[in-house]
């Protein structure tokens, strides 16, 4: 089972770069998308209905903002939108597709550029961590994929020395990730098998990859870790400032 996650940076922007054409020809079983910046009814029909995929979306109430989706080869048993707290649900930041033995979730964390936005991001992080704790008590496996808007370790951020007090690499954010892959027991699927440097998923179009950040993840329950076959960042085609993150699992959808 191959899962790809991609922050579109807006459906319109990604489509100008060939998103739907790429999707029609990709070999993934699941494609999770984030930051659509439009509502489902505004998505062009050829992006909404892609041959070979079933598609599901969670909209933000605000126009031109946020939104997440899941394209899947197999019809899920159930689809869940939201997590029950307004910052997630009103802003269209979470959708979950349930299959026989596991659930796949597309998630978009808030982006922060100032103190006020950072405080809102911290609030989201705490409520999402509470959901992760609750999830560990359930009798099924979970794959949380999407944009977390934070780099975990120095290896995940170019020029990290100059960014230690910047949003996306704050000590509080790094400590939060330590909790997720530490006491909570989750696994960073990409780093489980790929330990190399310069493995960044985001950098501006006009800058070099070495100045980027790894802020897109596939975070999995630990029982799934032995099933990771491969993990890579796809830099071409470049459909967004975010690159595609692909993980192949030795599992059937």
Secondary structure, 3 states (H helix, E strand, C coil): CEEEEEECCCHHHHHHCCHHHHHHHCCCCEEEEECCCCCHHHCCHHHHCCCCCEEEEECCCCCCCCCEEEEECCCCCEEEECCCCHHHHCCCCEEEEECCCEEEEEEECCCCCCHHHHHHHHHHHHHHHHHHHHHCCCCCEEEEEEECCCCCCHHHECCHHHHCCCCCCCHHHHHHHHHHHCCCCCEEHHHHHCCCCCCCCECCCCCCHHHCECCEEEEECHHHHHHEEEEEEECCCCCCCECEEEEEECCCC
